[in-house]
Amino acid sequence: MTGIVVSDYYDRAGEAAMVMAGWIQSGKLKTREDVVQGLDNFPQAFDMLFSGANNGKLVLKVGA
């Protein structure tokens, strides 16, 4: 097995982002995110980062 270091390919990050965006738009790649509503729930959201309670990207939505 051979691993890679992302920084070795940083010059191709734009290319990767475009390819992956196409995969997301076509449904070939699914993203996961948890959205916590309201600034009052910040402590709960912050705890989720360290407890493993979130599933993918964690977003704190404030405002409308």
PyMOL Python script that loads the backbone (N, CA, C, O; Angstrom):
from pymol import cmd

cmd.read_pdbstr("""\
ATOM      1  N   MET A   1       0.848  -1.165   0.000  1.00  0.00           N
ATOM      2  CA  MET A   1       0.000   0.000   0.000  1.00  0.00           C
ATOM      3  C   MET A   1       0.895   1.230   0.000  1.00  0.00           C
ATOM      4  O   MET A   1       1.902   1.282   0.707  1.00  0.00           O
ATOM      5  N   THR A   2       0.519   2.209  -0.795  1.00  0.00           N
ATOM      6  CA  THR A   2       1.276   3.448  -0.872  1.00  0.00           C
ATOM      7  C   THR A   2       0.357   4.607  -0.550  1.00  0.00           C
ATOM      8  O   THR A   2      -0.726   4.725  -1.124  1.00  0.00           O
ATOM      9  N   GLY A   3       0.777   5.457   0.356  1.00  0.00           N
ATOM     10  CA  GLY A   3      -0.009   6.633   0.707  1.00  0.00           C
ATOM     11  C   GLY A   3       0.447   7.844  -0.082  1.00  0.00           C
ATOM     12  O   GLY A   3       1.461   7.803  -0.777  1.00  0.00           O
ATOM     13  N   ILE A   4      -0.302   8.905   0.033  1.00  0.00           N
ATOM     14  CA  ILE A   4       0.087  10.160  -0.608  1.00  0.00           C
ATOM     15  C   ILE A   4       0.043  11.268   0.441  1.00  0.00           C
ATOM     16  O   ILE A   4      -0.625  11.151   1.468  1.00  0.00           O
ATOM     17  N   VAL A   5       0.758  12.324   0.159  1.00  0.00           N
ATOM     18  CA  VAL A   5       0.707  13.514   0.992  1.00  0.00           C
ATOM     19  C   VAL A   5       0.023  14.583   0.147  1.00  0.00           C
ATOM     20  O   VAL A   5       0.491  14.931  -0.937  1.00  0.00           O
ATOM     21  N   VAL A   6      -1.086  15.095   0.660  1.00  0.00           N
ATOM     22  CA  VAL A   6      -1.880  16.036  -0.113  1.00  0.00           C
ATOM     23  C   VAL A   6      -1.050  17.219  -0.582  1.00  0.00           C
ATOM     24  O   VAL A   6      -1.230  17.695  -1.703  1.00  0.00           O
ATOM     25  N   SER A   7      -0.141  17.702   0.262  1.00  0.00           N
ATOM     26  CA  SER A   7       0.649  18.875  -0.113  1.00  0.00           C
ATOM     27  C   SER A   7       1.557  18.608  -1.320  1.00  0.00           C
ATOM     28  O   SER A   7       1.989  19.554  -1.980  1.00  0.00           O
ATOM     29  N   ASP A   8       1.850  17.348  -1.615  1.00  0.00           N
ATOM     30  CA  ASP A   8       2.639  17.023  -2.804  1.00  0.00           C
ATOM     31  C   ASP A   8       1.875  17.347  -4.091  1.00  0.00           C
ATOM     32  O   ASP A   8       2.483  17.514  -5.149  1.00  0.00           O
ATOM     33  N   TYR A   9       0.567  17.434  -4.004  1.00  0.00           N
ATOM     34  CA  TYR A   9      -0.280  17.671  -5.172  1.00  0.00           C
ATOM     35  C   TYR A   9      -1.078  18.961  -5.052  1.00  0.00           C
ATOM     36  O   TYR A   9      -2.087  19.135  -5.736  1.00  0.00           O
ATOM     37  N   TYR A  10      -0.637  19.860  -4.191  1.00  0.00           N
ATOM     38  CA  TYR A  10      -1.371  21.099  -3.966  1.00  0.00           C
ATOM     39  C   TYR A  10      -1.524  21.913  -5.246  1.00  0.00           C
ATOM     40  O   TYR A  10      -2.512  22.631  -5.400  1.00  0.00           O
ATOM     41  N   ASP A  11      -0.587  21.817  -6.145  1.00  0.00           N
ATOM     42  CA  ASP A  11      -0.666  22.565  -7.400  1.00  0.00           C
ATOM     43  C   ASP A  11      -1.817  22.082  -8.281  1.00  0.00           C
ATOM     44  O   ASP A  11      -2.173  22.752  -9.251  1.00  0.00           O
ATOM     45  N   ARG A  12      -2.400  20.933  -7.960  1.00  0.00           N
ATOM     46  CA  ARG A  12      -3.517  20.395  -8.737  1.00  0.00           C
ATOM     47  C   ARG A  12      -4.845  20.491  -7.975  1.00  0.00           C
ATOM     48  O   ARG A  12      -5.832  19.868  -8.364  1.00  0.00           O
ATOM     49  N   ALA A  13      -4.866  21.274  -6.890  1.00  0.00           N
ATOM     50  CA  ALA A  13      -6.065  21.385  -6.058  1.00  0.00           C
ATOM     51  C   ALA A  13      -7.256  21.921  -6.850  1.00  0.00           C
ATOM     52  O   ALA A  13      -8.379  21.444  -6.683  1.00  0.00           O
ATOM     53  N   GLY A  14      -7.018  22.898  -7.698  1.00  0.00           N
ATOM     54  CA  GLY A  14      -8.110  23.459  -8.505  1.00  0.00           C
ATOM     55  C   GLY A  14      -8.718  22.421  -9.428  1.00  0.00           C
ATOM     56  O   GLY A  14      -9.937  22.344  -9.582  1.00  0.00           O
ATOM     57  N   GLU A  15      -7.861  21.631 -10.036  1.00  0.00           N
ATOM     58  CA  GLU A  15      -8.323  20.555 -10.923  1.00  0.00           C
ATOM     59  C   GLU A  15      -9.177  19.552 -10.142  1.00  0.00           C
ATOM     60  O   GLU A  15     -10.240  19.138 -10.605  1.00  0.00           O
ATOM     61  N   ALA A  16      -8.710  19.172  -8.975  1.00  0.00           N
ATOM     62  CA  ALA A  16      -9.444  18.212  -8.146  1.00  0.00           C
ATOM     63  C   ALA A  16     -10.798  18.780  -7.723  1.00  0.00           C
ATOM     64  O   ALA A  16     -11.807  18.076  -7.745  1.00  0.00           O
ATOM     65  N   ALA A  17     -10.811  20.050  -7.341  1.00  0.00           N
ATOM     66  CA  ALA A  17     -12.065  20.674  -6.913  1.00  0.00           C
ATOM     67  C   ALA A  17     -13.090  20.676  -8.040  1.00  0.00           C
ATOM     68  O   ALA A  17     -14.272  20.427  -7.803  1.00  0.00           O
ATOM     69  N   MET A  18     -12.652  20.949  -9.249  1.00  0.00           N
ATOM     70  CA  MET A  18     -13.588  20.971 -10.382  1.00  0.00           C
ATOM     71  C   MET A  18     -14.129  19.578 -10.689  1.00  0.00           C
ATOM     72  O   MET A  18     -15.322  19.414 -10.945  1.00  0.00           O
ATOM     73  N   VAL A  19     -13.263  18.589 -10.665  1.00  0.00           N
ATOM     74  CA  VAL A  19     -13.701  17.217 -10.934  1.00  0.00           C
ATOM     75  C   VAL A  19     -14.677  16.755  -9.858  1.00  0.00           C
ATOM     76  O   VAL A  19     -15.721  16.177 -10.160  1.00  0.00           O
ATOM     77  N   MET A  20     -14.328  17.016  -8.604  1.00  0.00           N
ATOM     78  CA  MET A  20     -15.193  16.582  -7.502  1.00  0.00           C
ATOM     79  C   MET A  20     -16.518  17.341  -7.490  1.00  0.00           C
ATOM     80  O   MET A  20     -17.547  16.765  -7.134  1.00  0.00           O
ATOM     81  N   ALA A  21     -16.517  18.619  -7.869  1.00  0.00           N
ATOM     82  CA  ALA A  21     -17.773  19.373  -7.964  1.00  0.00           C
ATOM     83  C   ALA A  21     -18.694  18.740  -8.994  1.00  0.00           C
ATOM     84  O   ALA A  21     -19.905  18.666  -8.786  1.00  0.00           O
ATOM     85  N   GLY A  22     -18.127  18.285 -10.096  1.00  0.00           N
ATOM     86  CA  GLY A  22     -18.922  17.578 -11.104  1.00  0.00           C
ATOM     87  C   GLY A  22     -19.515  16.293 -10.554  1.00  0.00           C
ATOM     88  O   GLY A  22     -20.668  15.963 -10.830  1.00  0.00           O
ATOM     89  N   TRP A  23     -18.731  15.578  -9.784  1.00  0.00           N
ATOM     90  CA  TRP A  23     -19.228  14.339  -9.170  1.00  0.00           C
ATOM     91  C   TRP A  23     -20.365  14.634  -8.200  1.00  0.00           C
ATOM     92  O   TRP A  23     -21.347  13.892  -8.152  1.00  0.00           O
ATOM     93  N   ILE A  24     -20.241  15.707  -7.429  1.00  0.00           N
ATOM     94  CA  ILE A  24     -21.291  16.070  -6.473  1.00  0.00           C
ATOM     95  C   ILE A  24     -22.563  16.447  -7.232  1.00  0.00           C
ATOM     96  O   ILE A  24     -23.652  15.997  -6.875  1.00  0.00           O
ATOM     97  N   GLN A  25     -22.432  17.266  -8.271  1.00  0.00           N
ATOM     98  CA  GLN A  25     -23.603  17.687  -9.047  1.00  0.00           C
ATOM     99  C   GLN A  25     -24.299  16.520  -9.729  1.00  0.00           C
ATOM    100  O   GLN A  25     -25.524  16.514  -9.857  1.00  0.00           O
ATOM    101  N   SER A  26     -23.533  15.538 -10.164  1.00  0.00           N
ATOM    102  CA  SER A  26     -24.131  14.395 -10.853  1.00  0.00           C
ATOM    103  C   SER A  26     -24.646  13.327  -9.895  1.00  0.00           C
ATOM    104  O   SER A  26     -25.307  12.379 -10.321  1.00  0.00           O
ATOM    105  N   GLY A  27     -24.350  13.472  -8.612  1.00  0.00           N
ATOM    106  CA  GLY A  27     -24.803  12.495  -7.625  1.00  0.00           C
ATOM    107  C   GLY A  27     -23.846  11.338  -7.425  1.00  0.00           C
ATOM    108  O   GLY A  27     -24.149  10.425  -6.657  1.00  0.00           O
ATOM    109  N   LYS A  28     -22.689  11.347  -8.096  1.00  0.00           N
ATOM    110  CA  LYS A  28     -21.712  10.267  -7.932  1.00  0.00           C
ATOM    111  C   LYS A  28     -20.981  10.367  -6.595  1.00  0.00           C
ATOM    112  O   LYS A  28     -20.478   9.369  -6.080  1.00  0.00           O
ATOM    113  N   LEU A  29     -20.927  11.562  -6.043  1.00  0.00           N
ATOM    114  CA  LEU A  29     -20.255  11.784  -4.758  1.00  0.00           C
ATOM    115  C   LEU A  29     -21.226  12.524  -3.861  1.00  0.00           C
ATOM    116  O   LEU A  29     -21.723  13.590  -4.224  1.00  0.00           O
ATOM    117  N   LYS A  30     -21.496  11.973  -2.708  1.00  0.00           N
ATOM    118  CA  LYS A  30     -22.433  12.581  -1.765  1.00  0.00           C
ATOM    119  C   LYS A  30     -21.648  13.218  -0.624  1.00  0.00           C
ATOM    120  O   LYS A  30     -20.661  12.664  -0.139  1.00  0.00           O
ATOM    121  N   THR A  31     -22.109  14.394  -0.209  1.00  0.00           N
ATOM    122  CA  THR A  31     -21.481  15.067   0.922  1.00  0.00           C
ATOM    123  C   THR A  31     -22.363  14.884   2.149  1.00  0.00           C
ATOM    124  O   THR A  31     -23.576  14.704   2.034  1.00  0.00           O
ATOM    125  N   ARG A  32     -21.752  14.932   3.305  1.00  0.00           N
ATOM    126  CA  ARG A  32     -22.482  14.818   4.561  1.00  0.00           C
ATOM    127  C   ARG A  32     -22.276  16.094   5.349  1.00  0.00           C
ATOM    128  O   ARG A  32     -21.172  16.635   5.409  1.00  0.00           O
ATOM    129  N   GLU A  33     -23.345  16.564   5.950  1.00  0.00           N
ATOM    130  CA  GLU A  33     -23.196  17.706   6.830  1.00  0.00           C
ATOM    131  C   GLU A  33     -24.286  17.707   7.884  1.00  0.00           C
ATOM    132  O   GLU A  33     -25.403  17.250   7.644  1.00  0.00           O
ATOM    133  N   ASP A  34     -23.950  18.218   9.032  1.00  0.00           N
ATOM    134  CA  ASP A  34     -24.899  18.441  10.112  1.00  0.00           C
ATOM    135  C   ASP A  34     -25.034  19.945  10.265  1.00  0.00           C
ATOM    136  O   ASP A  34     -24.037  20.661  10.361  1.00  0.00           O
ATOM    137  N   VAL A  35     -26.265  20.419  10.288  1.00  0.00           N
ATOM    138  CA  VAL A  35     -26.523  21.843  10.451  1.00  0.00           C
ATOM    139  C   VAL A  35     -27.179  22.053  11.802  1.00  0.00           C
ATOM    140  O   VAL A  35     -28.225  21.471  12.091  1.00  0.00           O
ATOM    141  N   VAL A  36     -26.565  22.881  12.624  1.00  0.00           N
ATOM    142  CA  VAL A  36     -27.113  23.252  13.923  1.00  0.00           C
ATOM    143  C   VAL A  36     -27.621  24.681  13.773  1.00  0.00           C
ATOM    144  O   VAL A  36     -26.882  25.570  13.348  1.00  0.00           O
ATOM    145  N   GLN A  37     -28.876  24.894  14.123  1.00  0.00           N
ATOM    146  CA  GLN A  37     -29.523  26.192  13.942  1.00  0.00           C
ATOM    147  C   GLN A  37     -29.320  27.084  15.164  1.00  0.00           C
ATOM    148  O   GLN A  37     -29.541  26.651  16.295  1.00  0.00           O
ATOM    149  N   GLY A  38     -28.905  28.316  14.939  1.00  0.00           N
ATOM    150  CA  GLY A  38     -28.903  29.337  15.972  1.00  0.00           C
ATOM    151  C   GLY A  38     -27.635  29.432  16.791  1.00  0.00           C
ATOM    152  O   GLY A  38     -27.040  28.430  17.188  1.00  0.00           O
ATOM    153  N   LEU A  39     -27.241  30.675  17.031  1.00  0.00           N
ATOM    154  CA  LEU A  39     -26.046  30.943  17.809  1.00  0.00           C
ATOM    155  C   LEU A  39     -26.170  30.442  19.248  1.00  0.00           C
ATOM    156  O   LEU A  39     -25.170  30.121  19.890  1.00  0.00           O
ATOM    157  N   ASP A  40     -27.395  30.379  19.741  1.00  0.00           N
ATOM    158  CA  ASP A  40     -27.606  29.864  21.105  1.00  0.00           C
ATOM    159  C   ASP A  40     -27.176  28.406  21.239  1.00  0.00           C
ATOM    160  O   ASP A  40     -26.901  27.938  22.344  1.00  0.00           O
ATOM    161  N   ASN A  41     -27.120  27.696  20.128  1.00  0.00           N
ATOM    162  CA  ASN A  41     -26.744  26.283  20.151  1.00  0.00           C
ATOM    163  C   ASN A  41     -25.260  26.064  19.876  1.00  0.00           C
ATOM    164  O   ASN A  41     -24.827  24.935  19.643  1.00  0.00           O
ATOM    165  N   PHE A  42     -24.481  27.147  19.903  1.00  0.00           N
ATOM    166  CA  PHE A  42     -23.043  27.018  19.668  1.00  0.00           C
ATOM    167  C   PHE A  42     -22.374  26.024  20.614  1.00  0.00           C
ATOM    168  O   PHE A  42     -21.592  25.192  20.154  1.00  0.00           O
ATOM    169  N   PRO A  43     -22.654  26.080  21.934  1.00  0.00           N
ATOM    170  CA  PRO A  43     -21.972  25.112  22.819  1.00  0.00           C
ATOM    171  C   PRO A  43     -22.233  23.655  22.419  1.00  0.00           C
ATOM    172  O   PRO A  43     -21.328  22.821  22.455  1.00  0.00           O
ATOM    173  N   GLN A  44     -23.476  23.363  22.042  1.00  0.00           N
ATOM    174  CA  GLN A  44     -23.814  21.998  21.594  1.00  0.00           C
ATOM    175  C   GLN A  44     -23.027  21.650  20.338  1.00  0.00           C
ATOM    176  O   GLN A  44     -22.469  20.557  20.238  1.00  0.00           O
ATOM    177  N   ALA A  45     -22.977  22.569  19.381  1.00  0.00           N
ATOM    178  CA  ALA A  45     -22.260  22.316  18.128  1.00  0.00           C
ATOM    179  C   ALA A  45     -20.768  22.124  18.385  1.00  0.00           C
ATOM    180  O   ALA A  45     -20.143  21.236  17.805  1.00  0.00           O
ATOM    181  N   PHE A  46     -20.210  22.945  19.243  1.00  0.00           N
ATOM    182  CA  PHE A  46     -18.790  22.839  19.568  1.00  0.00           C
ATOM    183  C   PHE A  46     -18.478  21.493  20.199  1.00  0.00           C
ATOM    184  O   PHE A  46     -17.471  20.868  19.867  1.00  0.00           O
ATOM    185  N   ASP A  47     -19.334  21.044  21.103  1.00  0.00           N
ATOM    186  CA  ASP A  47     -19.147  19.723  21.726  1.00  0.00           C
ATOM    187  C   ASP A  47     -19.218  18.604  20.698  1.00  0.00           C
ATOM    188  O   ASP A  47     -18.523  17.595  20.822  1.00  0.00           O
ATOM    189  N   MET A  48     -20.056  18.781  19.684  1.00  0.00           N
ATOM    190  CA  MET A  48     -20.185  17.757  18.642  1.00  0.00           C
ATOM    191  C   MET A  48     -18.860  17.516  17.925  1.00  0.00           C
ATOM    192  O   MET A  48     -18.576  16.399  17.494  1.00  0.00           O
ATOM    193  N   LEU A  49     -18.053  18.564  17.800  1.00  0.00           N
ATOM    194  CA  LEU A  49     -16.761  18.424  17.118  1.00  0.00           C
ATOM    195  C   LEU A  49     -15.851  17.419  17.819  1.00  0.00           C
ATOM    196  O   LEU A  49     -15.090  16.697  17.174  1.00  0.00           O
ATOM    197  N   PHE A  50     -15.938  17.384  19.133  1.00  0.00           N
ATOM    198  CA  PHE A  50     -15.003  16.571  19.917  1.00  0.00           C
ATOM    199  C   PHE A  50     -15.590  15.255  20.396  1.00  0.00           C
ATOM    200  O   PHE A  50     -14.857  14.365  20.828  1.00  0.00           O
ATOM    201  N   SER A  51     -16.910  15.125  20.323  1.00  0.00           N
ATOM    202  CA  SER A  51     -17.540  13.884  20.787  1.00  0.00           C
ATOM    203  C   SER A  51     -17.765  12.893  19.649  1.00  0.00           C
ATOM    204  O   SER A  51     -18.077  11.726  19.883  1.00  0.00           O
ATOM    205  N   GLY A  52     -17.604  13.368  18.419  1.00  0.00           N
ATOM    206  CA  GLY A  52     -17.865  12.488  17.276  1.00  0.00           C
ATOM    207  C   GLY A  52     -19.336  12.410  16.922  1.00  0.00           C
ATOM    208  O   GLY A  52     -19.742  11.536  16.156  1.00  0.00           O
ATOM    209  N   ALA A  53     -20.142  13.310  17.468  1.00  0.00           N
ATOM    210  CA  ALA A  53     -21.583  13.271  17.223  1.00  0.00           C
ATOM    211  C   ALA A  53     -21.961  13.800  15.843  1.00  0.00           C
ATOM    212  O   ALA A  53     -23.051  13.512  15.349  1.00  0.00           O
ATOM    213  N   ASN A  54     -21.083  14.564  15.222  1.00  0.00           N
ATOM    214  CA  ASN A  54     -21.411  15.076  13.891  1.00  0.00           C
ATOM    215  C   ASN A  54     -21.042  14.053  12.824  1.00  0.00           C
ATOM    216  O   ASN A  54     -20.181  13.195  13.018  1.00  0.00           O
ATOM    217  N   ASN A  55     -21.730  14.179  11.685  1.00  0.00           N
ATOM    218  CA  ASN A  55     -21.544  13.248  10.587  1.00  0.00           C
ATOM    219  C   ASN A  55     -21.118  14.060   9.362  1.00  0.00           C
ATOM    220  O   ASN A  55     -21.973  14.518   8.604  1.00  0.00           O
ATOM    221  N   GLY A  56     -19.839  14.241   9.163  1.00  0.00           N
ATOM    222  CA  GLY A  56     -19.352  15.054   8.053  1.00  0.00           C
ATOM    223  C   GLY A  56     -19.101  16.484   8.491  1.00  0.00           C
ATOM    224  O   GLY A  56     -18.671  16.737   9.616  1.00  0.00           O
ATOM    225  N   LYS A  57     -19.376  17.422   7.585  1.00  0.00           N
ATOM    226  CA  LYS A  57     -19.141  18.841   7.862  1.00  0.00           C
ATOM    227  C   LYS A  57     -20.152  19.323   8.900  1.00  0.00           C
ATOM    228  O   LYS A  57     -21.332  18.980   8.827  1.00  0.00           O
ATOM    229  N   LEU A  58     -19.696  20.108   9.854  1.00  0.00           N
ATOM    230  CA  LEU A  58     -20.563  20.660  10.874  1.00  0.00           C
ATOM    231  C   LEU A  58     -20.723  22.143  10.607  1.00  0.00           C
ATOM    232  O   LEU A  58     -19.739  22.879  10.532  1.00  0.00           O
ATOM    233  N   VAL A  59     -21.987  22.587  10.463  1.00  0.00           N
ATOM    234  CA  VAL A  59     -22.293  23.980  10.137  1.00  0.00           C
ATOM    235  C   VAL A  59     -23.154  24.559  11.238  1.00  0.00           C
ATOM    236  O   VAL A  59     -24.140  23.945  11.647  1.00  0.00           O
ATOM    237  N   LEU A  60     -22.792  25.734  11.721  1.00  0.00           N
ATOM    238  CA  LEU A  60     -23.622  26.474  12.662  1.00  0.00           C
ATOM    239  C   LEU A  60     -24.295  27.575  11.867  1.00  0.00           C
ATOM    240  O   LEU A  60     -23.634  28.503  11.400  1.00  0.00           O
ATOM    241  N   LYS A  61     -25.600  27.476  11.712  1.00  0.00           N
ATOM    242  CA  LYS A  61     -26.341  28.450  10.906  1.00  0.00           C
ATOM    243  C   LYS A  61     -26.874  29.547  11.819  1.00  0.00           C
ATOM    244  O   LYS A  61     -27.634  29.284  12.750  1.00  0.00           O
ATOM    245  N   VAL A  62     -26.468  30.761  11.540  1.00  0.00           N
ATOM    246  CA  VAL A  62     -26.946  31.913  12.309  1.00  0.00           C
ATOM    247  C   VAL A  62     -27.671  32.859  11.354  1.00  0.00           C
ATOM    248  O   VAL A  62     -27.308  32.965  10.183  1.00  0.00           O
ATOM    249  N   GLY A  63     -28.662  33.523  11.843  1.00  0.00           N
ATOM    250  CA  GLY A  63     -29.426  34.444  11.001  1.00  0.00           C
ATOM    251  C   GLY A  63     -30.460  33.724  10.162  1.00  0.00           C
ATOM    252  O   GLY A  63     -30.797  32.566  10.412  1.00  0.00           O
ATOM    253  N   ALA A  64     -30.956  34.429   9.165  1.00  0.00           N
ATOM    254  CA  ALA A  64     -32.058  33.900   8.327  1.00  0.00           C
ATOM    255  C   ALA A  64     -31.607  32.905   7.348  1.00  0.00           C
ATOM    256  O   ALA A  64     -32.417  32.380   6.583  1.00  0.00           O
TER     257      ALA A  64
END
""", "prot")
cmd.dss("prot")
cmd.show_as("cartoon", "prot")
cmd.util.cbc("prot")
cmd.orient("prot")
